[in-house]
Every structure is written in C-alpha cells, then in structure tokens.
Amino acid sequence: MDPKPVTIQVQKRSGSKYHTSIIGLATDLDLEKIMAYLKKKYKCNGFISNDLRSGEVITLTGDQKENVYRFLVSQQIYKKEEILTRGL
C-alpha cells in the first residue's frame, strides 16, 4: 500500500493574511522539532493542533508553502511525489 501523501495547504485568513497547514505528517516524526526549526528559519509563528481526521497538523502564519516543500524534500523527509500542495 502506498504511504498517504503529506499535504501543504495555504488558506487566506483576512485581508492579506494567510496561514499554511502541513497535514498528514508521519507519526514517528518529531513535530515539535520540525515546527521549531521552521518558525526560526522563516521567522513566523506556528502551533500544532490535533484534528480527528488528519491527526496532528502543523500550522504556520503566512504563505510558507514553498519553504515547507523545499524543507521536506531537502531534508529527505519526503520525496517530491509524496507531497501535495493546495491553495494559492
């Protein structure tokens, strides 16, 4: 069975503000460490929430879709074909 792809989703909040959600990350990853790195590297805020359908979701402020995509591929956490992007 193919692994479930991770989804990077950008949503518009209000005015010119956006937030980026990373959905479907593997349960064996240290999400706290990943989120802390992304927050520091890209100078944004973020939090981890627990969704009944999707499991744990990392949400970052701003449109961080390209940054998160490059991070997941460059660190060899996921391959390009295992990542879906949505929004903008």
VENCORHU-V112317 format. One record per helix or strand of 3 or more residues. SS is the DSSP state (~ for helix, > for strand). FROM is the first residue (numbers start at 0). TO is the last residue. Records with the same first field share a line. If there is no record, write none. Layout:
# VENCORHU-V112317
SS: FROM-TO  FROM-TO
This chain:
# VENCORHU-V112317
>: 5-11  17-22  45-50  54-60  82-85
~: 30-41  64-73  79-81
